[in-house]
Amino acid sequence: MKDSVFDVHPRRGRPRKFEAPSRAVTLTLPEHVIAALGVVDADLSRAIVRLIQPEIAKRPHPAAELATFGTRAVIVVNPTRTLEQHTGVHLIPLPDGRALISFDAPLTIADLELMIEDAIDDHRLSPRDQAVFKGIADLLRSARRSKTVQLRQRNIIVIESRRAQGPSLARPSRRARGSSAKISA
């Protein structure tokens, strides 16, 4: 893989509105559609992009690829429980159907790369899972060998529902809501 995959250097001039290749188009739209788009985002082009994301999610994506944001990029993958089970990472769902890889602090990038390389040798992996593991391994290897980028480990904030761990403290059960309604009546 070439270093151009990791082209995260700042550009001169006006900042890009979108990271993907873009071009200007002229549209004629009814006023009520323009007003509706303005509710989604004041910038009509961003509103259109946000609304089309669910359709884009239906299209196939590479098993693993870089999503670039300015001078930084993250690896996004097609979600697979096998990746979580083999490596202990957590997959954070993205609106387009892919997932962001996150992991707890004790795990390092080197640890993750080694676990992924070991998992690739597992003949029980499905072809789909094999593609995800190989895609991540290729991206990590290329980044590690690149002279123009650095691999950095960052923390992210994840807001997780308490339902997975049991009843939420913030919302009483139906039975509790029903009994409190009787008391206050």
N, C-alpha and C positions, 0 to 999 in steps of 0.2 A: 504494500500500500504506500502511496506517495505521501510526502508531507503536505501536499495540497489538500488532502482530506482534512488536515488539521489547520486550515487557513483561518486562524482566529485573530490575525493581526488587525489593528484598527485601520480603517480606511480614511482617506482625506475627503473633505467635502461634506455635503449634507448627509446626516445619518440615514441608513436604510430604514424604510418603514417595515419591510419584511426581510427575513433572512434568506428565504428561497428566492431564486431568480424571479424578477417581476418586470412588468411593463405597464405603461399607461394605456388605458382604454377609455373611450367615451361612451357613456350610456345615456339613454333617454328613458327616464322612469316616471311613472305617475307620481304626483305630489304626495298622495297618501302612502305610497311605498317609501318615498324618501323620508317622510315623517316617521314611519315605523322603523326604518333602518337607523334613524337618528336616536331612537330610544335605546337601541342595542349598543351603539357607539356613535359619538359625535362625528367621528371620521367615517364616512360612508364606506370607504374601501375596507377598513378594519371590521366594520359591521358585517359586510358581505362575507369576509373571510371567516368570522366567528360563526355565522349562520351555516356556512358550507362545511364546517369541520366534521359534523356527523356523517356526511356523505363521503368525505375523504377517509374517515375511519373505516369505512366498509371496503376500501381498496386494499390490496395486499401491500405490506411494507417489508423491507428487508428484515431479516431475523434480528439484527442488531445494527444500529447506525448512530451517527453523531447528530445531535440537535445543537445548533450553534446559537449563542446569545452574545452578541458583541465580540469580546475577546475570549470568551469561555465557551466550552462545549461539554455536553454530558452525553453519556451513552444511554440510548433508549432501546428497549427490546420488545419483542412480541412476548406478552406475559406467558409464563409457564411455571407451574408449581414445582416442576422438577428442578429448576434453577434454585428456587428457595430451599428445597429439601437437600440438595447436594452441597450448597454453599452457605446456607444460613442467612442469605441476604433477604431483604424485604422488597417487594415490588410495589411501587407507588403508581396507581393507575393515572393515566393521562387522558385528556378528552378525546384523543384520536384513536383510542383503543390500545395504545402501546403502554409501556410502563417505564418508570425511572427506577434505577437500582439504588437502594439505600442499604446501609448496614451499620451495625452497632460499632462503637469506637474500638473495641479490642481487635476487630478484624482490620487488617491493612490491605492496601491494594495488592501488594505482593502475595499475601495469603490468599486473596480472592483469585488472583491469576493462577496460582498453583492449584487451587481446588478445581477451577474450571478446566485446566489442562488435564488433571486426573480424571475428571468426569467425562471428558471427551473420549477417553479410552474405554469407557463403560459400554459394552456392546448392547446393553439393555435400553439405552436411550433411543427414543423414537427419532425418526429422521427430522421431524420438526424441532425437537429439543436439541438434537445434534447441531442443527443449523444455528440456533440461538447461542449455544455454547461456543461454537467455532467463530461466530461473528464477534462475540465479546472478546474472545482470545486474540483474534486478529487485530481488533482495535486497540486493546491494551498493549500488545506486543509492538505494534507500529508506533504508538505514542511513546512507549518506553525507549524505543530505539531512535526516535526523532531527535534531531538537534535543534528544532525550532519550537517545540512545545514541552511543557512539563506536566506530569501527572500530579494532581493535588487531591488530597482527601478533604472533603468539606462535610459539615453537618447540615442536615435539613430539618425543618420543623414539620412534624407530622401530627395532625389532629386526628385522633383515632376514637371511634365510637366505643363507649363502655359496654354496649350491648354484647359484644363478643366475649366480655369477661363476666357478664351477669347483668342484673337489672341496673339501669342507670339511676344515679342519685338525683339527677336533674328532673326526671320525669317519672312520676309515680305510676305503678301498674294500674290496669283498668279497675281491678278490685279496689285498690286504694282510692282511686279517683271517685269511684261509685260511692264508697263509704263516706268520703269527705263531702260529697254532694248531699248525702242524706243528713249529715250532721248540720250542715249550714242551712238546710231548708227549713 
